[in-house]
Amino acid sequence: DKGRLHIGAYSVGVAERMLDDALRYAVERKQFGQPIANFQLIQAMLADSKAEIYAAKCMVLDAARRRDQGLNVSTESSCA
């Protein structure tokens, strides 16, 4: 369980970095004379990614707290 939580936390960190890079790219990259960050589809994709990362982070934190309390977190750590 501890190893799975560690991998989950590591993966959340990587995902947050990738989203930061994607957002920076969307602001810099221009198409049709404007940044692609202005396009609704790009905004939706970035928002979906942010929501998924937030959910993953919440799952990891919740499972880690439960593990610290001495509870069985086999299912939670697998999900995270």
C-alpha positions in Angstrom: 0.0 0.0 0.0 2.8 2.4 0.9 4.5 1.8 -2.5 1.3 2.4 -4.4 0.7 5.6 -2.5 4.2 6.7 -3.3 3.8 6.0 -7.0 0.4 7.8 -7.0 1.9 10.9 -5.3 4.8 10.9 -7.7 2.5 10.6 -10.7 0.3 13.5 -9.4 3.5 15.7 -9.3 4.4 14.7 -12.8 0.9 15.4 -14.1 0.9 18.8 -12.4 4.2 19.7 -14.1 2.8 18.5 -17.5 -0.3 20.6 -17.1 1.8 23.7 -16.3 3.9 23.0 -19.4 0.7 22.5 -21.5 -0.8 25.8 -20.3 2.4 27.7 -21.0 2.5 26.2 -24.5 -1.2 27.1 -25.1 -0.5 30.7 -24.2 2.6 30.9 -26.4 1.4 29.0 -29.5 -0.5 31.1 -31.9 -3.0 29.9 -34.5 -5.1 32.2 -36.7 -3.4 35.2 -35.1 -4.3 34.4 -31.5 -3.0 32.1 -28.7 -4.6 28.6 -28.9 -5.4 29.1 -25.2 -8.3 31.3 -26.4 -10.0 28.4 -28.2 -12.8 26.8 -26.3 -11.7 23.2 -27.1 -8.2 23.9 -25.7 -9.7 25.5 -22.6 -12.0 22.4 -22.1 -9.1 20.0 -22.5 -7.0 21.9 -20.0 -9.9 22.1 -17.5 -10.6 18.4 -17.8 -6.9 17.7 -17.1 -7.0 20.0 -14.1 -10.1 18.2 -12.7 -8.5 14.8 -13.2 -5.3 15.8 -11.5 -7.2 17.3 -8.6 -9.2 14.1 -8.2 -6.1 12.0 -8.2 -4.4 14.3 -5.7 -7.4 14.1 -3.4 -7.5 10.3 -3.6 -3.8 10.0 -2.7 -4.1 12.4 0.2 -7.2 10.7 1.6 -5.6 7.2 1.3 -2.4 8.5 2.9 -4.3 10.1 5.8 -6.2 6.8 6.4 -3.0 4.8 6.3 -1.4 7.2 8.9 -4.4 6.5 11.1 -3.7 2.7 10.8 -6.6 1.9 8.7 -6.6 -0.7 5.9 -6.2 1.2 2.6 -5.6 -1.6 0.1 -8.6 -0.5 -2.0 -7.9 3.2 -1.7 -4.2 2.9 -2.5 -5.0 0.8 -5.6 -7.5 3.4 -6.8 -5.0 6.2 -6.2 
